[in-house]
Amino acid sequence: MPSTLILASASEIRAKLLRSADIPIVHQPTDVDETALKAQFPISIREPSAIAAALAEAKALALDIPGAM
């Protein structure tokens, strides 16, 4: 049985893309304030990969699902 991806993004487009690729998901958006989190990174070092990692971690922690992270 394939693993199920927990999608913590509110993006319906992201959910649709994953489903169209036959990736099993549970769509469970969180209330993480992405704008506030991004603002914590100084403009001079706003690396997209660092921001993506920080958002993923914040959303995983917001889900409060044992073993989600």
C-alpha positions in Angstrom: 0.0 0.0 0.0 1.5 3.4 -1.0 2.1 6.0 1.7 -0.3 8.9 1.9 1.0 12.4 1.7 -0.4 14.9 4.1 -0.8 18.2 2.2 -0.8 21.0 4.7 -1.1 23.7 2.0 -4.4 25.4 1.4 -3.7 25.4 -2.3 -6.4 23.5 -4.2 -4.3 23.6 -7.3 -1.5 21.8 -5.5 -4.0 19.2 -4.3 -5.4 18.7 -7.8 -1.9 18.3 -9.3 -1.0 15.6 -6.7 -4.3 13.8 -7.2 -3.9 13.9 -11.0 -0.4 12.3 -10.6 -2.2 9.5 -8.6 -0.4 10.5 -5.4 -2.6 9.6 -2.4 -3.1 12.7 -0.2 -5.0 13.9 2.8 -5.6 17.6 2.2 -5.4 19.2 5.7 -4.6 23.0 5.4 -3.1 24.7 8.4 -3.4 28.3 9.6 0.4 29.0 9.4 0.9 32.7 8.5 3.2 32.4 5.6 3.7 36.1 5.2 4.8 36.5 8.8 7.2 33.5 8.5 8.8 34.8 5.3 9.2 38.2 6.9 11.5 36.6 9.5 14.1 36.1 6.8 16.3 39.1 6.1 15.9 40.2 2.5 19.6 39.7 1.8 19.4 36.0 2.6 15.9 35.0 1.4 16.8 31.7 -0.2 13.8 30.0 -1.6 14.9 26.6 -0.3 15.3 27.9 3.2 11.9 29.5 3.2 10.3 26.4 1.7 11.9 24.3 4.5 10.8 26.7 7.2 7.2 26.7 5.8 7.2 22.9 5.6 8.4 22.5 9.2 5.9 25.1 10.5 3.0 23.4 8.7 4.1 19.9 9.9 4.3 21.1 13.5 0.9 22.9 13.2 -0.7 19.6 12.1 0.1 18.0 15.5 0.1 14.5 14.0 2.4 12.0 15.7 5.1 10.9 13.3 4.3 13.7 10.8 7.8 15.1 11.2 
